[in-house]
């Protein structure tokens, strides 16, 4: 199948990750469609118009374009987007009638709803990638509306293929939603090794104007799900003998709770007496993050849930050991004691203990660094695109799933 419509209703591959709701999914879609286009698949990404001055179509590169769809007010919050799914779907359907494709690939549950309707309307196979799952998030305290759970269940019953970022996500789909494992394909994301690769730590720190001393790093959107508070408490738990240790937090507020979370984190930093040791850095262009990873001794990923964990992969590719929550795709990415450490629960003392093991042992740090970069080498966007091209092609040999039958 040589033509694919990629649906990404709520966020665009053209937006810088770390701003608003833009994060790993933006990187995923951008790198996926670019790799598909370079491999000969014609890719059109449909996104909701988010500012008035966007052109209707952006030709990104040969074989890759982004189409902006008018659906609801420009400033609509992510939480209000379910109300515009119908309008988005109708507009995409009209465009696809003029610009036919062979397969629809929907990303996130909102696009999954649109893709499900277009599958039946246009008699097209549907591939769905959820990125996060409501029932999995609910297990860790991030409750989602029942409407989303019902929608995910409906899409899972009718999608011709569901791609999972990890084996853990495959199990979650089967366990929480009763997904047919024969229709789930594990297709891990990749990393751009041209940017994310090992480099001199001192040079990276010089480039960022950072001084010597232990350096912890958190990269991600500032929202409760990502656990920024755990990163701050981890620094506090390192103790007085590591008073020269610092923490960089790279990212901006995200979601309805984002601004409140920023204020909460700023207060926590002040309450713990860490004002001079924690630096909050605004979102950076994606390729620039490699310098931050190389500068750090440890990258903290204390998320409550994570379907994959691109930050952990990018850090590993740069040779930076990762201390992360033992959840989701991080269980696949991080080999315990070999490329980093996984922490069960959310106790900052446990994160601090693992961090100290790395900081106290240069030999261990070097081994973790080498092995992390080596393990990350097998994750490439080219490989991911090749797997998805095979998935798309295999659909022509499958009997379409028909939940309406």
Steps between C-alpha positions, in 0.01 A plus 500: 500500500665819383268771634421554869283756681645564847244650739625713788206716599633657817867564431722569201841369395584861414476612866809500722482227764472628855256778412144454624378151415790434263730221613624159399203441272599801288849358459353157423274627222757738353773236479260226392352687204838635394648149499196366314532772236870433455420131451250577225168512688291808428395637841241766579462609862164648601506729803259750648587862418636656819577857384332725243809559285567138402485414129249234401781270387868494595722302262768385745705291260435289190228251584409666832247771567306632798137600443339738749134432571260760637314345794371716783645820648874553470568518873305188594652310793601138448233391746232658279615340175254205509231751400672568166581144395196486269595822325862386465389162361267653242767737373764227478248280318442768238872541446554124470226484237719726286833358615443122545723289721551129560501498881414722797740517794340670802701627798351546848141420593344815349648420159403138557135601519535698177690217333238245603225701333707561188585129479132416449417811300780446247546123533865534600717296738573668833827490693486656846772607742366620835822632660323504839207296630235632737472186711876482545518865606215446745701231679754762606253770600457687173130437445355554153131542409292190433432639152867450413506144638189412299646657186830314535314173550292559188800586285696200629213269402502628142857600417660271244837542670595659831864592537651478847819683590617215722418148612369651823249708305391190309422330831314811620284502187412135546453514877311828533307504173477142381691581180558211261877438526505387137409855400763668717843567352789613721673781310742690727582863418852602409755769568695723263858391562632785288405731789469268798836333547775499767719806531733684734327595825734791567439638152125474544518681834716773351246545220220538756702718740484239777756451774655178625330276754234228493221587260153343490267560207125490451360551148128512434175685531426634846184320606422260787530192277870565433605515867709817505442517876673162541803635312521800736460279808769266364748787498400591856548139613860487377599666826745758625808315372376563147412864548672581172255283302261686271180426311397633160129487413451548125140545389186711528159472662250268332128437528242652730713424806824622345515853641397377844769234481766760414401704806499186712849407381633852559363491855646153559841620384483795739371290790786253459759779489601409145448833326869534417530136388203455268475674165178495299577527129228580243426245224791461259512409131503122488853456362640733769390255769793279408735755656304490826507119506876493444554759774315295762630224725152351544168547322194460723175369347260466797177478296187344649442321170685492169400302192858521374720781633682682222691713751652187651599374155651833393698524825627144457601572141712786635661267751323644803386246762128515578322457833133452419169372627443129450199553275387442141755510222775605743510136608612411148732794446696484824692183582526499878859552613628492143374822333343665804267428791124455525322603818182336625269754662558873529712538810768767429732321745511204262570727202772673703659169604527386137629842396767490771619158378576662166651821638716316755651255252667638186567143388130407525401827331735429209367145461138616508580775250668265254233233524214752479635647175558151363145387582348817353677432172237244399221760510477696175217681325599330175442160659168616639385630162600171334293305752201726446530471123481122547196544724331718238581251223375204704161666532434432133512128583275517806123482524394845627363514852136606492357592839173599328436149369 
